[in-house]
Amino acid sequence: MSTSIRIKAPKTARKGDVIELKALIQHKMESGYRRDEKGETIPRKILTEFVCLYDNEEIFRADFHPGVSANPILTFYTRATESGTLVFRWTEQTGEVFEDSTEIKVT
């Protein structure tokens, strides 16, 4: 399974409205405890961090640890202040970054 991100965010909002944001990342997690067919340990490969930016300003951050479930989903809220870009960024233990974004129009 390749890594993919699903975002749920409103396309429009009124200035001052509180909006709900959801982010799901489908990511093949490895705990570091499983073994392959040769009996060798499969290296741990987990997500370690999530950040959401609203017009380049951080509005939400979450740090993950080895107990995080596969395909984590986050729900959080922010106030609509101006039209702009919402960036959803996940970082893997290996340093690889997965990112997606969506636009919001505030009236």
N, C-alpha and C positions, 0 to 999 in steps of 0.2 A: 504494500500500500504506500503510495506516495503521500507526502505531507500536503495537506490542504487546510485552508482557513475559511470558516464561514462566519460572516458578520451579519448582525441584525441591528440596524440603526435607522432612525427615521430620515427620510430624504428632506423633509421640511419641518420647521418648528417656529414657534413665535419666540421673540426675544424674551428671555427670562423664564421660559418653560423648563421644567426638569424633564430630561429625556432619559430613557432606558437604553443601554447599550449591552449587546451580548456578543461574545466571541467564543468560537469553538475551534480548536485546532485538532485535526486528525493526524496524529503523529505516532509512528511505530516506536513505542517505548520499550526499552530493555532494562531490566532491573540489575543486571550484572550477576545474577545468581543462576540463570539458566545455562545449560550446556548445549553445544551443537552436537551433530551426529558423530563427531570424532571424540566427544567427551571434553572438549575444551570450553572454558567459560566464555560466554558471549559478553563482550564489554558493555558496561552500563552506558545507556544513551537515553537521558531524560531531559525534559525541559526544565530550565532553572529560573527563568524570569519572563514576565509579561509586562509590557508598558503600553499605555494608550496616550497618544498625543493629540491635542486639539489645536490646530494651527501652530504646531511646533512647541506647544506648552504641555508639559506632562500633567495629566489629570488623574491618572490611575496607575498603580504599580503593584505587582504581586510577585513574591519570590516563592519558588517551588523547591521542594526537598524530595528525597527518594520515595516518600510515601504517596506522592501525587498519582492520581489515577491516570490511566491512558485516556487520550482524547478529552482533556479537561475543557469545561465550559465555564465561562465567567459572565456574571451579570453585575453591572454597576450603573451608576447614575451620574449625570452631570447637568449643569445648567447651560442652556443654549444662549450663547452670548453674541455670536456673529457667524456669518456664513464662512465656511472654510472646510478644511480637510481633517478627518479623523484617521489617524494612523494606528494600526494594531500591530505590535511587534513582539514576537516570541523569540527567546534565545535558548539554544540547546546547550547542554553541558560541553559539547565539542567546540562551541563558539559560533556554530552556524546560526544565522538569523533568518527567520521567516517573517514576512511582512505583507500586509494588505491594507488597503485604505478605502475610504468612501467619503463622498462629499455630503455636506449638509447645508441647506439654504435656510437662513434665519430671516424672518420678516418682522 
